[in-house]
Amino acid sequence: MTATAQDQRQLAIQRIYLKDVSFEIPNAPETFRSEWQPENSMNINTAVNNLDAADTFEVVLNLTLTSKSKEHTLYIAEIKQAGIFTIKGFTEQERSHLLGAYCPNTLFAYAREAISTLVAKGSFPQIILQPINFDALFVQQQQKASKQAPNEEKRTLN
């Protein structure tokens, strides 16, 4: 790539915002009256929306943290942390990686803080979400998609 093409590359964060948030304690106040050993599980996914401009994207990181004790749900915290990013001058593959790994990684720090605050305000012990390797998740997703693509072609040919 020439120096001129590299100079035209741009990755800019336009805005980071909390798009949606939910916190539920479905079994309150009984939850607080019994002994419990919480087990946490987290679901995570991302969505990318191309906005009006060809180089402007909204990336939404969806996190759902569920804490259970035995068969009872203690709480459910759901966050949609979003950001608007401008990405110019990158190849399609580079842009795909930025949208699938770099942007979610940037948003995760904000989502971690929001989840931690929600859990604390629900009067539960502090929760610290461990870092996530979004690069590895992106590579896994790409590998999974490439394995499914040949199967989809076979189905359409039959």
OpenMM code with the backbone's topology and positions (N, CA, C; nanometers):
from openmm import Vec3, app, unit

residues = "MET THR ALA THR ALA GLN ASP GLN ARG GLN LEU ALA ILE GLN ARG ILE TYR LEU LYS ASP VAL SER PHE GLU ILE PRO ASN ALA PRO GLU THR PHE ARG SER GLU TRP GLN PRO GLU ASN SER MET ASN ILE ASN THR ALA VAL ASN ASN LEU ASP ALA ALA ASP THR PHE GLU VAL VAL LEU ASN LEU THR LEU THR SER LYS SER LYS GLU HIS THR LEU TYR ILE ALA GLU ILE LYS GLN ALA GLY ILE PHE THR ILE LYS GLY PHE THR GLU GLN GLU ARG SER HIS LEU LEU GLY ALA TYR CYS PRO ASN THR LEU PHE ALA TYR ALA ARG GLU ALA ILE SER THR LEU VAL ALA LYS GLY SER PHE PRO GLN ILE ILE LEU GLN PRO ILE ASN PHE ASP ALA LEU PHE VAL GLN GLN GLN GLN LYS ALA SER LYS GLN ALA PRO ASN GLU GLU LYS ARG THR LEU ASN".split()
positions = [
    Vec3(0.0847, -0.1166, 0.0000),
    Vec3(0.0000, 0.0000, 0.0000),
    Vec3(0.0896, 0.1235, 0.0000),
    Vec3(0.0564, 0.2223, -0.0785),
    Vec3(0.1381, 0.3424, -0.0880),
    Vec3(0.1201, 0.4304, 0.0345),
    Vec3(0.2132, 0.5217, 0.0536),
    Vec3(0.2067, 0.6132, 0.1687),
    Vec3(0.0813, 0.6990, 0.1609),
    Vec3(0.0413, 0.7382, 0.0394),
    Vec3(-0.0789, 0.8203, 0.0239),
    Vec3(-0.2030, 0.7443, 0.0689),
    Vec3(-0.2129, 0.6162, 0.0320),
    Vec3(-0.3282, 0.5355, 0.0718),
    Vec3(-0.3310, 0.5172, 0.2230),
    Vec3(-0.2133, 0.4978, 0.2845),
    Vec3(-0.2087, 0.4822, 0.4295),
    Vec3(-0.2469, 0.6115, 0.5001),
    Vec3(-0.2096, 0.7254, 0.4422),
    Vec3(-0.2451, 0.8547, 0.5019),
    Vec3(-0.3957, 0.8769, 0.5007),
    Vec3(-0.4675, 0.8154, 0.4079),
    Vec3(-0.6113, 0.8336, 0.3973),
    Vec3(-0.6895, 0.7390, 0.4867),
    Vec3(-0.6209, 0.6511, 0.5566),
    Vec3(-0.6881, 0.5604, 0.6490),
    Vec3(-0.7355, 0.6384, 0.7706),
    Vec3(-0.8573, 0.6069, 0.8130),
    Vec3(-0.9120, 0.6757, 0.9287),
    Vec3(-1.0010, 0.5803, 1.0077),
    Vec3(-0.9759, 0.5758, 1.1372),
    Vec3(-1.0622, 0.5038, 1.2296),
    Vec3(-1.0924, 0.6016, 1.3415),
    Vec3(-1.2171, 0.6425, 1.3496),
    Vec3(-1.2554, 0.7437, 1.4488),
    Vec3(-1.3805, 0.6998, 1.5236),
    Vec3(-1.3789, 0.7234, 1.6526),
    Vec3(-1.4970, 0.6984, 1.7354),
    Vec3(-1.5788, 0.8277, 1.7362),
    Vec3(-1.7000, 0.8198, 1.6817),
    Vec3(-1.7872, 0.9371, 1.6796),
    Vec3(-1.8625, 0.9531, 1.8116),
    Vec3(-1.9063, 0.8380, 1.8665),
    Vec3(-1.9877, 0.8437, 1.9888),
    Vec3(-1.9940, 0.7035, 2.0478),
    Vec3(-1.9957, 0.6967, 2.1807),
    Vec3(-2.0196, 0.5713, 2.2521),
    Vec3(-2.1360, 0.5973, 2.3457),
    Vec3(-2.2342, 0.5072, 2.3433),
    Vec3(-2.3550, 0.5306, 2.4226),
    Vec3(-2.4177, 0.3997, 2.4672),
    Vec3(-2.4953, 0.4089, 2.5719),
    Vec3(-2.5705, 0.2954, 2.6240),
    Vec3(-2.7037, 0.2944, 2.5515),
    Vec3(-2.7228, 0.1975, 2.4642),
    Vec3(-2.8423, 0.1929, 2.3799),
    Vec3(-2.9619, 0.1332, 2.4531),
    Vec3(-2.9379, 0.0319, 2.5358),
    Vec3(-3.0468, -0.0327, 2.6080),
    Vec3(-2.9885, -0.0989, 2.7311),
    Vec3(-3.0675, -0.1017, 2.8388),
    Vec3(-3.0225, -0.1645, 2.9622),
    Vec3(-3.1424, -0.2241, 3.0346),
    Vec3(-3.1201, -0.3399, 3.0967),
    Vec3(-3.2260, -0.4047, 3.1737),
    Vec3(-3.1610, -0.4787, 3.2901),
    Vec3(-3.2253, -0.4700, 3.4069),
    Vec3(-3.1791, -0.5445, 3.5229),
    Vec3(-3.3014, -0.6009, 3.5925),
    Vec3(-3.3018, -0.7326, 3.6110),
    Vec3(-3.4173, -0.7980, 3.6724),
    Vec3(-3.3730, -0.8849, 3.7889),
    Vec3(-3.4504, -0.8821, 3.8960),
    Vec3(-3.4356, -0.9751, 4.0069),
    Vec3(-3.5707, -1.0460, 4.0159),
    Vec3(-3.5893, -1.1523, 3.9367),
    Vec3(-3.7219, -1.2126, 3.9242),
    Vec3(-3.7772, -1.2752, 4.0525),
    Vec3(-3.6910, -1.3125, 4.1457),
    Vec3(-3.7381, -1.3790, 4.2669),
    Vec3(-3.7184, -1.2944, 4.3928),
    Vec3(-3.7108, -1.1632, 4.3753),
    Vec3(-3.6968, -1.0750, 4.4925),
    Vec3(-3.8319, -1.0657, 4.5624),
    Vec3(-3.8373, -1.0553, 4.6907),
    Vec3(-3.7269, -1.0454, 4.7861),
    Vec3(-3.6768, -1.1808, 4.8362),
    Vec3(-3.7379, -1.2922, 4.7927),
    Vec3(-3.6955, -1.4235, 4.8399),
    Vec3(-3.5474, -1.4487, 4.8129),
    Vec3(-3.4972, -1.3939, 4.7032),
    Vec3(-3.3565, -1.4107, 4.6677),
    Vec3(-3.2655, -1.3689, 4.7821),
    Vec3(-3.3016, -1.2614, 4.8507),
    Vec3(-3.2157, -1.2074, 4.9556),
    Vec3(-3.2335, -1.2776, 5.0900),
    Vec3(-3.3316, -1.3619, 5.1009),
    Vec3(-3.3629, -1.4267, 5.2283),
    Vec3(-3.3082, -1.5687, 5.2383),
    Vec3(-3.2492, -1.6183, 5.1344),
    Vec3(-3.1997, -1.7559, 5.1368),
    Vec3(-3.0499, -1.7580, 5.1076),
    Vec3(-2.9857, -1.8683, 5.1452),
    Vec3(-2.8446, -1.8855, 5.1127),
    Vec3(-2.8340, -1.9209, 4.9649),
    Vec3(-2.7293, -1.8736, 4.9049),
    Vec3(-2.7092, -1.9059, 4.7657),
    Vec3(-2.5625, -1.9051, 4.7295),
    Vec3(-2.5311, -1.9855, 4.6315),
    Vec3(-2.3978, -1.9934, 4.5726),
    Vec3(-2.4149, -1.9587, 4.4249),
    Vec3(-2.3880, -1.8341, 4.3909),
    Vec3(-2.4168, -1.7920, 4.2530),
    Vec3(-2.3257, -1.8577, 4.1489),
    Vec3(-2.3873, -1.8892, 4.0385),
    Vec3(-2.3165, -1.9347, 3.9193),
    Vec3(-2.3556, -1.8404, 3.8071),
    Vec3(-2.2558, -1.7788, 3.7466),
    Vec3(-2.2815, -1.6793, 3.6431),
    Vec3(-2.2549, -1.7360, 3.5044),
    Vec3(-2.3372, -1.6940, 3.4102),
    Vec3(-2.3138, -1.7256, 3.2695),
    Vec3(-2.3345, -1.5984, 3.1889),
    Vec3(-2.2591, -1.5863, 3.0808),
    Vec3(-2.2699, -1.4653, 3.0004),
    Vec3(-2.2838, -1.5020, 2.8530),
    Vec3(-2.3776, -1.4371, 2.7884),
    Vec3(-2.3931, -1.4460, 2.6432),
    Vec3(-2.3488, -1.3134, 2.5858),
    Vec3(-2.2789, -1.3208, 2.4743),
    Vec3(-2.2285, -1.1995, 2.4120),
    Vec3(-2.2430, -1.2120, 2.2609),
    Vec3(-2.2855, -1.1032, 2.1974),
    Vec3(-2.2873, -1.0979, 2.0516),
    Vec3(-2.2801, -0.9537, 2.0072),
    Vec3(-2.2544, -0.9353, 1.8810),
    Vec3(-2.2436, -0.8006, 1.8255),
    Vec3(-2.3313, -0.7882, 1.7023),
    Vec3(-2.3674, -0.6662, 1.6749),
    Vec3(-2.4410, -0.6338, 1.5530),
    Vec3(-2.3768, -0.5103, 1.4910),
    Vec3(-2.3715, -0.5078, 1.3594),
    Vec3(-2.3134, -0.3945, 1.2879),
    Vec3(-2.4184, -0.3403, 1.1925),
    Vec3(-2.4406, -0.2100, 1.2004),
    Vec3(-2.5354, -0.1423, 1.1117),
    Vec3(-2.4602, -0.0366, 1.0322),
    Vec3(-2.4717, -0.0422, 0.8997),
    Vec3(-2.4127, 0.0611, 0.8158),
    Vec3(-2.5060, 0.1815, 0.8197),
    Vec3(-2.4533, 0.2964, 0.8598),
    Vec3(-2.5358, 0.4167, 0.8705),
    Vec3(-2.5384, 0.4906, 0.7379),
    Vec3(-2.5923, 0.6105, 0.7366),
    Vec3(-2.6116, 0.6869, 0.6132),
    Vec3(-2.4856, 0.6968, 0.5284),
    Vec3(-2.3759, 0.7326, 0.5909),
    Vec3(-2.2512, 0.7447, 0.5165),
    Vec3(-2.1921, 0.6063, 0.4933),
    Vec3(-2.1254, 0.5883, 0.3809),
    Vec3(-2.0710, 0.4570, 0.3457),
    Vec3(-1.9630, 0.4108, 0.4427),
    Vec3(-1.8986, 0.5037, 0.5122),
    Vec3(-1.7878, 0.4687, 0.6004),
    Vec3(-1.8227, 0.4836, 0.7480),
    Vec3(-1.9502, 0.4969, 0.7810),
    Vec3(-1.9923, 0.5165, 0.9195),
    Vec3(-2.0787, 0.3983, 0.9619),
    Vec3(-2.0437, 0.3412, 1.0762),
    Vec3(-2.1089, 0.2197, 1.1237),
    Vec3(-2.1476, 0.2328, 1.2699),
    Vec3(-2.2628, 0.1749, 1.3034),
    Vec3(-2.3001, 0.1581, 1.4422),
    Vec3(-2.2662, 0.0132, 1.4781),
    Vec3(-2.1907, -0.0040, 1.5852),
    Vec3(-2.1592, -0.1371, 1.6369),
    Vec3(-2.2272, -0.1477, 1.7723),
    Vec3(-2.3033, -0.2560, 1.7912),
    Vec3(-2.3756, -0.2776, 1.9171),
    Vec3(-2.3238, -0.4062, 1.9795),
    Vec3(-2.2747, -0.3932, 2.1020),
    Vec3(-2.2275, -0.5077, 2.1791),
    Vec3(-2.3379, -0.5457, 2.2764),
    Vec3(-2.3904, -0.6673, 2.2622),
    Vec3(-2.4976, -0.7164, 2.3492),
    Vec3(-2.4391, -0.8118, 2.4519),
    Vec3(-2.4578, -0.7803, 2.5785),
    Vec3(-2.4122, -0.8674, 2.6873),
    Vec3(-2.5313, -0.9037, 2.7737),
    Vec3(-2.5460, -1.0306, 2.8049),
    Vec3(-2.6475, -1.0761, 2.8992),
    Vec3(-2.5775, -1.1598, 3.0045),
    Vec3(-2.5816, -1.1126, 3.1273),
    Vec3(-2.5224, -1.1826, 3.2399),
    Vec3(-2.6356, -1.2381, 3.3254),
    Vec3(-2.6344, -1.3698, 3.3438),
    Vec3(-2.7367, -1.4357, 3.4246),
    Vec3(-2.6686, -1.5014, 3.5433),
    Vec3(-2.7208, -1.4729, 3.6617),
    Vec3(-2.6680, -1.5329, 3.7838),
    Vec3(-2.7765, -1.6220, 3.8431),
    Vec3(-2.7386, -1.7484, 3.8686),
    Vec3(-2.8339, -1.8452, 3.9234),
    Vec3(-2.7748, -1.9108, 4.0467),
    Vec3(-2.8627, -1.9534, 4.1343),
    Vec3(-2.8257, -2.0350, 4.2486),
    Vec3(-2.9194, -2.1545, 4.2480),
    Vec3(-2.8616, -2.2701, 4.2267),
    Vec3(-2.9393, -2.3919, 4.2072),
    Vec3(-3.0358, -2.3686, 4.0914),
    Vec3(-3.1643, -2.3818, 4.1140),
    Vec3(-3.2591, -2.3641, 4.0032),
    Vec3(-3.3196, -2.2243, 3.9972),
    Vec3(-3.2824, -2.1362, 4.0918),
    Vec3(-3.3415, -2.0030, 4.0974),
    Vec3(-3.2524, -1.8985, 4.0309),
    Vec3(-3.3133, -1.8142, 3.9518),
    Vec3(-3.2411, -1.7035, 3.8918),
    Vec3(-3.2296, -1.5925, 3.9947),
    Vec3(-3.1073, -1.5500, 4.0212),
    Vec3(-3.0840, -1.4392, 4.1138),
    Vec3(-3.1063, -1.3061, 4.0430),
    Vec3(-3.0387, -1.2882, 3.9293),
    Vec3(-3.0585, -1.1660, 3.8509),
    Vec3(-3.0190, -1.1885, 3.7064),
    Vec3(-3.0703, -1.0995, 3.6245),
    Vec3(-3.0360, -1.0957, 3.4825),
    Vec3(-3.0025, -0.9513, 3.4493),
    Vec3(-2.8826, -0.9290, 3.3994),
    Vec3(-2.8398, -0.7955, 3.3570),
    Vec3(-2.8140, -0.7991, 3.2068),
    Vec3(-2.8808, -0.7100, 3.1352),
    Vec3(-2.8648, -0.7030, 2.9897),
    Vec3(-2.8221, -0.5626, 2.9502),
    Vec3(-2.7215, -0.5566, 2.8669),
    Vec3(-2.6659, -0.4286, 2.8218),
    Vec3(-2.6531, -0.4317, 2.6697),
    Vec3(-2.6911, -0.3239, 2.6075),
    Vec3(-2.6584, -0.3015, 2.4662),
    Vec3(-2.5731, -0.1752, 2.4640),
    Vec3(-2.4429, -0.1951, 2.4570),
    Vec3(-2.3477, -0.0845, 2.4525),
    Vec3(-2.3158, -0.0598, 2.3065),
    Vec3(-2.3312, 0.0622, 2.2620),
    Vec3(-2.3161, 0.0914, 2.1199),
    Vec3(-2.2150, 0.2023, 2.0947),
    Vec3(-2.1692, 0.2061, 1.9728),
    Vec3(-2.0783, 0.3121, 1.9311),
    Vec3(-2.0950, 0.3391, 1.7832),
    Vec3(-2.0646, 0.4613, 1.7459),
    Vec3(-2.0647, 0.5003, 1.6047),
    Vec3(-1.9192, 0.5222, 1.5658),
    Vec3(-1.8769, 0.4507, 1.4631),
    Vec3(-1.7374, 0.4518, 1.4211),
    Vec3(-1.7284, 0.4912, 1.2736),
    Vec3(-1.6289, 0.5714, 1.2405),
    Vec3(-1.5978, 0.6026, 1.1018),
    Vec3(-1.4742, 0.5221, 1.0654),
    Vec3(-1.4843, 0.4463, 0.9576),
    Vec3(-1.3745, 0.3604, 0.9137),
    Vec3(-1.3543, 0.3842, 0.7645),
    Vec3(-1.2435, 0.4500, 0.7296),
    Vec3(-1.2158, 0.4855, 0.5894),
    Vec3(-1.0774, 0.4364, 0.5483),
    Vec3(-1.0658, 0.3994, 0.4227),
    Vec3(-0.9358, 0.3689, 0.3641),
    Vec3(-0.8804, 0.2315, 0.3948),
    Vec3(-0.9589, 0.1450, 0.4520),
    Vec3(-0.9142, 0.0093, 0.4830),
    Vec3(-0.9701, -0.0876, 0.3792),
    Vec3(-0.9021, -0.1987, 0.3620),
    Vec3(-0.9551, -0.3017, 0.2733),
    Vec3(-1.0807, -0.3596, 0.3381),
    Vec3(-1.1586, -0.4328, 0.2611),
    Vec3(-1.2812, -0.4952, 0.3127),
    Vec3(-1.2483, -0.5900, 0.4277),
    Vec3(-1.1412, -0.6670, 0.4128),
    Vec3(-1.1004, -0.7619, 0.5167),
    Vec3(-1.0579, -0.6879, 0.6435),
    Vec3(-0.9810, -0.5813, 0.6292),
    Vec3(-0.9384, -0.5025, 0.7459),
    Vec3(-1.0583, -0.4381, 0.8143),
    Vec3(-1.1480, -0.3836, 0.7348),
    Vec3(-1.2674, -0.3199, 0.7915),
    Vec3(-1.3532, -0.4213, 0.8657),
    Vec3(-1.3674, -0.5392, 0.8082),
    Vec3(-1.4440, -0.6445, 0.8731),
    Vec3(-1.3826, -0.6797, 1.0086),
    Vec3(-1.2510, -0.6887, 1.0147),
    Vec3(-1.1831, -0.7187, 1.1406),
    Vec3(-1.2006, -0.6054, 1.2417),
    Vec3(-1.1919, -0.4823, 1.1974),
    Vec3(-1.2120, -0.3688, 1.2881),
    Vec3(-1.3529, -0.3698, 1.3464),
    Vec3(-1.4526, -0.3957, 1.2606),
    Vec3(-1.5913, -0.3984, 1.3074),
    Vec3(-1.6213, -0.5200, 1.3946),
    Vec3(-1.5549, -0.6308, 1.3680),
    Vec3(-1.5835, -0.7528, 1.4405),
    Vec3(-1.4997, -0.7754, 1.5652),
    Vec3(-1.3870, -0.7034, 1.5781),
    Vec3(-1.2991, -0.7259, 1.6933),
    Vec3(-1.2604, -0.5958, 1.7644),
    Vec3(-1.2064, -0.5010, 1.6897),
    Vec3(-1.1582, -0.3779, 1.7536),
    Vec3(-1.2720, -0.2979, 1.8174),
    Vec3(-1.3778, -0.2753, 1.7421),
    Vec3(-1.4901, -0.1951, 1.7939),
    Vec3(-1.5576, -0.2617, 1.9143),
    Vec3(-1.5907, -0.3918, 1.9086),
    Vec3(-1.6481, -0.4552, 2.0280),
    Vec3(-1.5543, -0.4506, 2.1485),
    Vec3(-1.4244, -0.4644, 2.1245),
    Vec3(-1.3282, -0.4558, 2.2338),
    Vec3(-1.3308, -0.3168, 2.2978),
    Vec3(-1.3439, -0.2148, 2.2172),
    Vec3(-1.3535, -0.0775, 2.2682),
    Vec3(-1.4798, -0.0614, 2.3515),
    Vec3(-1.5910, -0.1156, 2.3034),
    Vec3(-1.7186, -0.1026, 2.3738),
    Vec3(-1.7239, -0.1855, 2.5022),
    Vec3(-1.6474, -0.2934, 2.5077),
    Vec3(-1.6544, -0.3835, 2.6220),
    Vec3(-1.6179, -0.3140, 2.7530),
    Vec3(-1.5220, -0.2248, 2.7507),
    Vec3(-1.4843, -0.1538, 2.8736),
    Vec3(-1.6027, -0.0771, 2.9309),
    Vec3(-1.6811, -0.0159, 2.8462),
    Vec3(-1.7994, 0.0589, 2.8911),
    Vec3(-1.9082, -0.0361, 2.9402),
    Vec3(-1.9264, -0.1466, 2.8694),
    Vec3(-2.0285, -0.2450, 2.9086),
    Vec3(-1.9927, -0.3095, 3.0422),
    Vec3(-1.8649, -0.3370, 3.0635),
    Vec3(-1.8204, -0.3938, 3.1922),
    Vec3(-1.8579, -0.3035, 3.3076),
    Vec3(-1.8334, -0.1757, 3.2901),
    Vec3(-1.8636, -0.0791, 3.3961),
    Vec3(-2.0135, -0.0719, 3.4201),
    Vec3(-2.0920, -0.0728, 3.3137),
    Vec3(-2.2377, -0.0650, 3.3277),
    Vec3(-2.2923, -0.1884, 3.3982),
    Vec3(-2.2448, -0.3071, 3.3628),
    Vec3(-2.2888, -0.4308, 3.4278),
    Vec3(-2.2513, -0.4273, 3.5757),
    Vec3(-2.1299, -0.3886, 3.6050),
    Vec3(-2.0836, -0.3828, 3.7438),
    Vec3(-2.1701, -0.2886, 3.8269),
    Vec3(-2.2039, -0.1745, 3.7718),
    Vec3(-2.2878, -0.0773, 3.8424),
    Vec3(-2.4281, -0.1323, 3.8661),
    Vec3(-2.4870, -0.1952, 3.7646),
    Vec3(-2.6205, -0.2524, 3.7795),
    Vec3(-2.6244, -0.3581, 3.8891),
    Vec3(-2.5276, -0.4478, 3.8883),
    Vec3(-2.5235, -0.5551, 3.9877),
    Vec3(-2.5090, -0.4966, 4.1281),
    Vec3(-2.4232, -0.3978, 4.1439),
    Vec3(-2.4046, -0.3343, 4.2750),
    Vec3(-2.5322, -0.2641, 4.3210),
    Vec3(-2.6017, -0.1974, 4.2303),
    Vec3(-2.7264, -0.1294, 4.2665),
    Vec3(-2.8379, -0.2283, 4.2992),
    Vec3(-2.8240, -0.3512, 4.2518),
    Vec3(-2.9189, -0.4566, 4.2876),
    Vec3(-2.8857, -0.5190, 4.4220),
    Vec3(-2.7851, -0.4673, 4.4892),
    Vec3(-2.7331, -0.5081, 4.6203),
    Vec3(-2.6697, -0.6464, 4.6203),
    Vec3(-2.6119, -0.6841, 4.5069),
    Vec3(-2.5388, -0.8093, 4.4958),
    Vec3(-2.3899, -0.7819, 4.5086),
    Vec3(-2.3104, -0.8852, 4.5406),
    Vec3(-2.1654, -0.8667, 4.5477),
    Vec3(-2.1093, -0.8180, 4.4140),
    Vec3(-2.0016, -0.7429, 4.4233),
    Vec3(-1.9386, -0.6863, 4.3041),
    Vec3(-1.9046, -0.7962, 4.2040),
    Vec3(-1.9263, -0.7659, 4.0785),
    Vec3(-1.8921, -0.8585, 3.9698),
    Vec3(-1.7892, -0.7892, 3.8812),
    Vec3(-1.6845, -0.8610, 3.8507),
    Vec3(-1.5827, -0.8079, 3.7604),
    Vec3(-1.5745, -0.9034, 3.6421),
    Vec3(-1.6182, -0.8574, 3.5279),
    Vec3(-1.6126, -0.9393, 3.4073),
    Vec3(-1.4685, -0.9456, 3.3580),
    Vec3(-1.4246, -1.0643, 3.3269),
    Vec3(-1.2887, -1.0844, 3.2781),
    Vec3(-1.2777, -1.0339, 3.1344),
    Vec3(-1.1575, -0.9920, 3.0943),
    Vec3(-1.1392, -0.9477, 2.9558),
    Vec3(-1.1764, -1.0568, 2.8568),
    Vec3(-1.2171, -1.0144, 2.7403),
    Vec3(-1.2550, -1.1068, 2.6332),
    Vec3(-1.1622, -1.0826, 2.5154),
    Vec3(-1.1151, -1.1901, 2.4545),
    Vec3(-1.0293, -1.1797, 2.3379),
    Vec3(-1.1181, -1.1752, 2.2130),
    Vec3(-1.1557, -1.0543, 2.1741),
    Vec3(-1.2446, -1.0380, 2.0591),
    Vec3(-1.1771, -1.0771, 1.9284),
    Vec3(-1.0439, -1.0668, 1.9228),
    Vec3(-0.9729, -1.1102, 1.8023),
    Vec3(-0.9912, -1.2606, 1.7824),
    Vec3(-0.9755, -1.3367, 1.8902),
    Vec3(-0.9924, -1.4830, 1.8806),
    Vec3(-1.1371, -1.5181, 1.8459),
    Vec3(-1.2336, -1.4493, 1.9065),
    Vec3(-1.3747, -1.4743, 1.8747),
    Vec3(-1.4041, -1.4440, 1.7285),
    Vec3(-1.3460, -1.3361, 1.6769),
    Vec3(-1.3663, -1.2990, 1.5377),
    Vec3(-1.3102, -1.4069, 1.4446),
    Vec3(-1.1899, -1.4567, 1.4747),
    Vec3(-1.1283, -1.5609, 1.3932),
    Vec3(-1.2141, -1.6875, 1.3971),
    Vec3(-1.2628, -1.7251, 1.5151),
    Vec3(-1.3495, -1.8432, 1.5269),
    Vec3(-1.4752, -1.8272, 1.4427),
    Vec3(-1.5335, -1.7083, 1.4477),
    Vec3(-1.6551, -1.6825, 1.3708),
    Vec3(-1.6272, -1.6917, 1.2212),
    Vec3(-1.5144, -1.6386, 1.1771),
    Vec3(-1.4778, -1.6446, 1.0360),
    Vec3(-1.4557, -1.7892, 0.9913),
    Vec3(-1.3894, -1.8684, 1.0772),
    Vec3(-1.3655, -2.0092, 1.0440),
    Vec3(-1.4974, -2.0857, 1.0366),
    Vec3(-1.5864, -2.0586, 1.1296),
    Vec3(-1.7171, -2.1245, 1.1302),
    Vec3(-1.7959, -2.0883, 1.0039),
    Vec3(-1.7918, -1.9613, 0.9672),
    Vec3(-1.8639, -1.9156, 0.8475),
    Vec3(-1.8059, -1.9791, 0.7214),
    Vec3(-1.6744, -1.9937, 0.7156),
    Vec3(-1.6133, -2.0526, 0.5961),
    Vec3(-1.6444, -2.2018, 0.5848),
    Vec3(-1.6616, -2.2698, 0.6992),
    Vec3(-1.6992, -2.4114, 0.6956),
    Vec3(-1.8443, -2.4292, 0.6557),
    Vec3(-1.9302, -2.3357, 0.6928),
    Vec3(-2.0719, -2.3449, 0.6581),
    Vec3(-2.0977, -2.3081, 0.5136),
    Vec3(-2.0163, -2.2217, 0.4571),
    Vec3(-2.0381, -2.1754, 0.3205),
    Vec3(-2.0405, -2.2901, 0.2199),
    Vec3(-1.9458, -2.3853, 0.2226),
    Vec3(-1.9540, -2.4963, 0.1257),
    Vec3(-2.0810, -2.5796, 0.1434),
    Vec3(-2.1241, -2.6000, 0.2662),
    Vec3(-2.2471, -2.6771, 0.2904),
    Vec3(-2.3680, -2.6050, 0.2342),
    Vec3(-2.3705, -2.4732, 0.2472),
    Vec3(-2.4833, -2.3950, 0.1946),
    Vec3(-2.4863, -2.4021, 0.0423),
    Vec3(-2.3669, -2.4018, -0.0219),
    Vec3(-2.3618, -2.4105, -0.1666),
    Vec3(-2.4162, -2.5454, -0.2139),
    Vec3(-2.3823, -2.6525, -0.1401),
    Vec3(-2.4304, -2.7856, -0.1784),
    Vec3(-2.5822, -2.7925, -0.1681),
    Vec3(-2.6382, -2.7297, -0.0663),
    Vec3(-2.7832, -2.7332, -0.0485),
    Vec3(-2.8525, -2.6581, -0.1612),
    Vec3(-2.7948, -2.5467, -0.2057),
    Vec3(-2.8605, -2.4697, -0.3107),
    Vec3(-2.8472, -2.5359, -0.4464),
    Vec3(-2.7424, -2.6184, -0.4642),
    Vec3(-2.7245, -2.6841, -0.5921),
    Vec3(-2.8184, -2.8018, -0.6098),
    Vec3(-2.8593, -2.8635, -0.5032),
    Vec3(-2.9472, -2.9817, -0.5109),
    Vec3(-3.0897, -2.9433, -0.5413),
] * unit.nanometer
topology = app.Topology()
chain = topology.addChain("A")
for resn in residues:
    res = topology.addResidue(resn, chain)
    for name in ("N", "CA", "C"):
        topology.addAtom(name, app.Element.getBySymbol(name[0]), res)
